[in-house]
Amino acid sequence: MDKSAVATAILQCRRQLRDRGSFENEQPLSLEDAYQIQSELASSREAEGDSIIGYKLGLISPAKQKQMGVSEPIIGHLHRSMLVQPGEPIVRSRFIQPRVEPELAVVFGRKPPEDARTSDLLSCIAYVQLVVDVLDSIYSEYRFTASDVVADNASGGAIVLSGRPLPPEVLWRQEGQLRLSLDAGKWVEGSLTELGDPITLITWAAEQIRRIGRWIREGDMILLGAPCSAVLIGEARMLSVEGPAGSKLVAPII
């Protein structure tokens, strides 16, 4: 099985909404190979009219990186079809095995120069937004290697948007928590400080976007990862999320 066959297998799982095992025993992938596969699949999707509207980070904590045998976060593409606007439901049948986690996204108000220093990059951020990252993996029970999940676009399923933009200062101050509940049950939560240094994350993301042959554009968003574990949607019917500065997000699940 070569890289092209791996890409085809991922695409088939996505289209047929079915899971599968890791590629580890069929075609062990390097991270470089995995990013090439992810980029090719993103370009194909883009060519079919599903434009790229940003990027998402994963494995942001050193503990998760150590567990997966990597030394830095991973990154995936966000496509327009992944957006769930405020008030819209999360449609369960779109996914294979959806899980949800609360995150903050930075949204760029203008394109940074490609030789941007960190201060230039940060000055282009228009606002921060409370979002929900809907994870969806092709790998059974999310059993994968780091290269597996990179090839599968960092388990990118959908992004549920809140309607209220927040000033970037809420991110720099790192005050408060992100927390999520399904059907008014127990909250899963984590402090914003557990995201690590947001400036380091954004700078790393920009460099990685450049490495995969793209650049940040006006309107692009970058999801910065979650400070708590993802939760399986299961048969839940309502999602509630709370974030900094009194921000909230509620979405039905159908």
C-alpha positions in Angstrom: 0.0 0.0 0.0 1.6 3.3 -1.1 0.7 6.9 -0.1 -1.9 7.1 -2.9 -3.6 4.0 -1.7 -3.6 5.3 1.9 -5.3 8.5 0.7 -7.8 6.5 -1.3 -8.6 4.4 1.8 -9.1 7.5 4.0 -11.4 9.1 1.4 -13.5 5.9 1.1 -13.9 5.7 4.8 -15.1 9.3 4.9 -17.5 8.9 2.0 -18.9 5.6 3.3 -18.9 6.7 7.0 -17.1 3.6 8.2 -14.2 3.1 10.5 -11.1 0.9 10.0 -7.9 0.0 11.8 -4.6 1.8 11.9 -2.4 1.8 8.8 0.6 0.8 11.1 0.5 -2.9 10.1 -0.1 -2.2 6.4 1.8 1.0 5.5 3.7 2.6 8.4 3.8 6.3 7.6 6.4 8.9 8.5 4.9 12.2 9.7 6.2 13.8 6.4 4.3 11.2 4.4 1.2 11.8 6.5 1.3 15.5 6.0 1.7 15.0 2.2 -1.4 12.7 2.2 -3.4 15.3 4.3 -2.3 18.1 1.9 -3.3 16.1 -1.2 -6.7 15.3 0.3 -7.2 19.0 1.3 -6.3 20.2 -2.2 -8.7 17.7 -3.8 -11.5 18.8 -1.6 -10.7 22.4 -2.3 -10.7 21.7 -6.1 -14.2 20.3 -5.7 -15.4 23.6 -4.3 -14.9 23.0 -0.5 -12.6 26.0 0.3 -10.1 26.0 3.1 -11.1 28.5 5.8 -8.4 27.8 8.4 -6.5 25.3 10.4 -6.8 23.3 13.7 -4.2 22.3 16.2 -4.1 19.0 18.0 -1.9 17.2 20.6 -1.0 20.6 22.2 -0.1 19.2 25.6 3.4 17.8 26.2 1.8 14.8 27.9 -0.3 13.9 24.8 2.7 14.5 22.6 4.8 12.1 24.7 2.0 9.5 24.6 1.9 9.7 20.8 5.7 9.8 20.3 5.9 13.3 18.9 7.7 16.5 20.1 5.3 19.2 18.8 1.6 19.7 18.1 -0.1 18.5 14.9 -2.1 20.6 12.5 -5.1 19.9 10.2 -7.1 21.9 7.6 -10.6 23.4 8.1 -13.0 23.4 5.1 -16.1 25.6 4.6 -18.4 22.5 4.7 -17.2 21.8 8.3 -18.8 25.0 9.6 -21.9 24.8 11.8 -23.3 28.3 12.2 -24.8 29.6 15.4 -28.3 28.1 15.9 -27.7 25.2 13.5 -27.8 21.7 14.8 -25.0 19.2 14.8 -26.2 16.4 12.5 -25.0 13.1 14.0 -25.4 11.2 10.7 -22.6 13.3 9.1 -20.0 11.6 11.2 -18.5 8.1 11.9 -17.8 8.4 15.7 -18.1 12.1 16.7 -16.5 13.5 19.8 -16.6 17.1 21.0 -14.3 19.5 22.8 -14.4 23.2 23.6 -11.8 25.4 22.1 -11.0 29.0 21.3 -10.2 30.1 17.7 -8.3 33.2 16.6 -9.8 34.8 13.4 -7.5 36.9 11.2 -8.9 40.3 10.1 -6.2 40.7 7.4 -3.5 38.6 5.7 -0.2 38.8 7.6 3.0 39.4 5.5 4.7 36.1 4.8 7.9 37.3 6.5 5.8 38.4 9.5 7.4 38.7 12.9 5.4 37.5 15.9 4.2 41.0 16.6 3.0 41.4 13.0 1.2 38.1 13.1 -0.6 38.9 16.4 -1.6 42.4 15.1 -3.6 40.7 12.3 -5.9 38.8 14.7 -9.3 40.5 14.6 -11.0 38.6 17.4 -11.2 35.3 19.3 -14.2 33.0 19.1 -15.6 30.3 21.4 -16.1 27.2 19.2 -16.6 23.4 19.5 -14.3 21.1 17.6 -16.3 18.1 16.5 -13.7 15.4 16.1 -14.3 12.4 13.9 -11.8 9.7 13.2 -11.8 6.9 10.6 -9.8 4.7 13.1 -11.9 2.4 15.3 -12.3 3.7 18.8 -9.7 6.5 18.0 -6.8 3.9 18.1 -4.2 5.5 15.9 -0.6 6.6 15.6 0.5 10.2 15.2 1.0 9.7 11.5 -2.4 8.0 11.2 -4.2 11.0 12.7 -2.2 13.5 10.7 -3.1 11.7 7.4 -6.7 11.8 8.5 -6.7 15.6 8.8 -6.2 15.6 12.6 -9.6 14.0 13.0 -11.3 17.1 11.7 -15.1 16.7 11.6 -16.8 20.0 12.0 -16.5 23.4 13.9 -19.5 24.7 15.8 -19.4 28.5 16.0 -20.6 30.8 18.7 -22.1 34.1 17.7 -20.1 36.5 19.9 -16.6 37.7 18.9 -14.3 38.2 21.9 -11.3 40.6 22.1 -7.9 38.9 21.7 -7.0 40.0 25.2 -9.1 37.1 26.7 -6.5 34.8 25.1 -3.5 36.7 26.3 -4.8 37.0 29.8 -5.6 33.3 30.0 -8.3 33.9 32.7 -11.1 31.5 33.1 -12.0 28.0 31.7 -13.4 26.2 28.8 -16.1 23.7 29.7 -18.6 21.5 28.0 -21.7 19.5 29.0 -24.0 17.2 27.1 -27.7 17.0 28.0 -27.0 19.2 31.1 -24.8 16.5 32.6 -21.4 16.7 34.3 -19.1 19.5 33.0 -15.8 18.5 31.4 -13.5 21.5 31.9 -10.0 22.9 31.8 -8.3 26.2 32.5 -7.1 28.4 29.7 -3.6 28.2 31.2 -3.6 24.5 30.2 -3.4 25.5 26.6 0.1 26.7 27.1 1.5 29.9 25.7 -1.0 31.0 23.1 1.6 33.2 21.3 3.9 30.2 21.0 1.0 28.1 19.6 0.0 30.7 17.0 3.6 31.3 15.9 4.1 27.5 15.6 0.9 27.2 13.6 1.9 30.0 11.2 5.3 28.3 10.6 3.6 24.9 10.0 1.1 26.4 7.6 4.0 27.8 5.6 5.7 24.4 5.7 2.7 22.7 4.1 2.8 25.3 1.3 0.0 27.7 2.3 -0.3 30.9 4.2 -2.8 32.6 6.5 -5.4 34.8 4.6 -7.9 37.4 5.7 -10.8 35.6 7.4 -8.9 32.4 8.2 -9.3 30.9 11.7 -7.0 28.8 13.7 -8.3 26.5 16.5 -5.9 26.4 19.3 -6.7 23.0 20.9 -8.6 22.0 24.0 -7.6 22.1 27.7 -9.7 19.0 28.5 -10.6 15.6 27.1 -13.0 15.2 24.1 -16.4 13.7 24.9 -18.2 11.1 22.8 -21.5 12.5 21.5 -23.3 9.2 21.7 -27.1 9.7 21.9 -26.9 13.2 23.4 -29.4 15.8 22.1 -28.0 19.1 23.4 -24.5 20.6 23.7 -23.6 23.4 26.0 -20.3 25.2 26.2 -19.0 28.1 28.4 -15.8 30.1 27.9 -14.1 33.3 29.0 -15.8 36.7 29.5 -19.2 35.0 29.9 -19.2 33.5 26.4 -21.6 30.6 25.8 -22.6 28.3 23.0 -25.6 26.0 22.8 -26.3 23.6 19.9 -28.9 20.9 19.4 -27.8 17.5 18.2 -30.1 15.7 15.9 
